[in-house]
Amino acid sequence: MGKALEGAVMGYFRAPDPAALVALFAAAPVTEHWRAQTVLTLPVFLALMVDGTPDAAPDLVAAVKGGDAVKVEVVAQALNYSHHSQRRRLMESLVGEVAAASMDVAGADFKAFVPTHPVHVDMLWAAFFATGDGAYVARIASLLAGWMPEAQLQALLPVAARDEATAQRAMAGVLAEAAQWSLAANAREYVEVRDALGAYAASRDGLGPAMAAKILAGTAV
């Protein structure tokens, strides 16, 4: 999504500035760097941003209305996820009455979110960066419960397509792998990540906590 916007998203909870974020979002060109994950994860961040700062929602809508279709879709999904008191009116202004009428009634609760795809791990990170709430990182850390050695995971994948139980085990392993990589990438930078890893490691219940302890040990100087 571009380095400037990405940096602003990842640092947002430390110094929230919704006006600056909206301006960066509006100015960022939609290029090949806007991966499919961006279109799925950025709405989560924006939804929680406007939940925390409701006055930013009209500016966000105005910034993209009538513009790039990808950005319009991102903001529309953000409104759908949000709990803004004027979310339906804003959606109608952005994309029309039909879309506004089809919105989810109550928005989304990402603390109760159950990941079923690796991109959902990125969505939980987006929720953390929007709020600084360690509960989202704790949810990511809990996915380490599905961790298994790579050889074991690879052996499950060919069977997963024809066996539901194997598919669930394989997906748990894939989610654990995504969680492991992202937690390791962010643990040194964010104390909230180290706290979540420490709390999970302290449970000492299986391979997940052991992996959390290993990631945490890698942050030691």
N, C-alpha and C positions, 0 to 999 in steps of 0.2 A: 504493500500500500504506500510505499515511499518512506524513506528514512525519517523525514521530519514528522510525518503523521504517526508513524510507528513509535518513535521516541516519545511523542506527546502522549500517546495512549498509555505506554508502559510507565510513564512517570506521573500520570494524572493524579493518582490518589495522594501523592505526596504534596502536590501544590495544585489543587483543582482550579482550572480556569476555563470554564465552558465556552466563553466567547472566543478565546484563542483556539480552542479545539475545533469549534464550528468553522472558524475561518480557515484553519489548516485543512479540514475535511473538504470544504468547498473548493479550495484552491488546488488540491492534489489531483493531478491528471490520472485518469483511469487507464492504466497500461497493463502490460503483461505481468507486472509485479502484483497486480490485484489478483492473487490466486483465488481459487474457488473457496478456500478457507476464509479469505478476507470477507467475502460476501456473506458468509455464514456467521462469522465471529464478531465483526464490527457492529452489527445490529444489537448484540448483547451489551456491548460496551455503551453504545449510545442510549439504549433503553434505560440502563441503570444511571447513566449520567443525567438524563432528563428527570428520572425519578428523584434523584438527589437535588437537582436544580431545575424545578419546573419552568422557570422563566426562560430557560434556554430552548425549550421545545419549539416555540413559534419561530425563533431565529434559525433553528436547524431546518425546519420545513421551508422557510423562505429562501434559505441558502441553496436549495437543490430544486425547488419547484420549477417545472418547465425545462430543466436541464438534463444532464446525463442520465440515461435510463437506469444505469447500474446504481448510481447514487440515490436516485429516487426509490429504487427497490430496497436499498439498504435502510433508508430512513423509514419507509413504510413498514418494514419488518420491525424496526426499532419501536415504532409507535404501537405495533401489534403486541410486542413483548412488554411494553411499559405499563405503568399504573397511573399515568398522568390523568388528571381529572377531565381534561379536554381532548383526550386521545382520539375519540371518534370524530370530533369536529376538525381536528388537525389532519386526520387521515382523509376526510372528505375533501378538505382544501387541497391536499397533496395529490390524491389519485382518484377522487370521485366518490359518489354515493355508494356505488355497488361494492367497492372495496371496503369502505367504511362499515357497511352493513354486515360484511363477512368476517369482521375482526373477532379474534378470540375474546370471550366475554370478560375474562378477569386478568388478562395479561399472563406473564410467565413467572414462575418461581424457580430460579436457578439454584437455590439452596436445596430444593427437593428434586433436582434434576438427576435422572439416572442415565449416565452415558451408555450409549450402545454403538458408538463409532469413534474412532480416534479424533475426529474433528471436534467432538464434544469436549475433549480435554482442553482444546484451545478456547472453546466457549467459556469454560470455567475460569481459565486464565483471564479472559476478557472481563468477566464479572469481578475478579479480584482487582484488576487494574483500574476499574471504574470506581471501586468502593474502598479498597484496602482491607476488606473483611477477610480475615484469616480462615473463616469457615469454608470458603471456596477452595483454598489451598489444602485444607484438611481433607476435603472431599477428593481432591486429586491424589493426595498421599494415600488415601484408603484404597485407591485402585491398585496399589502395589500388592494387595492381597492376591491378585491373580498372577503374580510374577512366576515364571518358570524358566528353566534354562532354554536357550535359543534352539538347541537341537530338539528338545521336547515339543516346543511350540511349532517348529517346522514340520514335525511328524504329524501334528494334529490337522494342519491346514488342508491336506488333500482329502481327509475324511469329513471335514466340517460341512462340506456342501451336501452331504447325504445323511448326516446324523445330527439332530438338533442338540443333543446333549454335548456332543463334541464341538459343535459350533459355538455353544455358549462358553465352554472352557477355552476354546481358541480365542474368542473375542476378549475374554477376560485377560488372556495373555497379551494380546495386542494392545489393549488399553493400558495394562501395566507397563508395557514397553514404552508407550507414548508418555505415560506419567513419569517414568524413570528418567527419560531423556529430558523432559521439560523441567522437572524438579532439579535435576543436576545443573541445568543451564541457568537456573534462577536462584539457586540456594545461596550463593555467595553474595548476591546483590541485595536480597530482601530478607530481613530478619523474620518476617512473617512466615517465609518458607522454611527457614531453619527451625522456627518454633513448631510448625506443623510436623516436620520430620521428627523432631525430638519427641513430641507427644506420641506420635505413632510408633516410633522405635521403642518407647518405654513400655508398650504393651507386651512386647516379646512373645507374640503369638503367631508363629509361623514365618514363612519366607518374606512376607511383605514388610513387617517391622525390621527384619534383618537387612533388607534392601534399603529401607529408610535410614537405618544406622550407617550403612555403607556410604550412601550419598552424603549424609551429614559429615561423616569422617573426611570426606574429600574436600570439605570446605575449610578444614582446619589449616592454619598457617604453620 
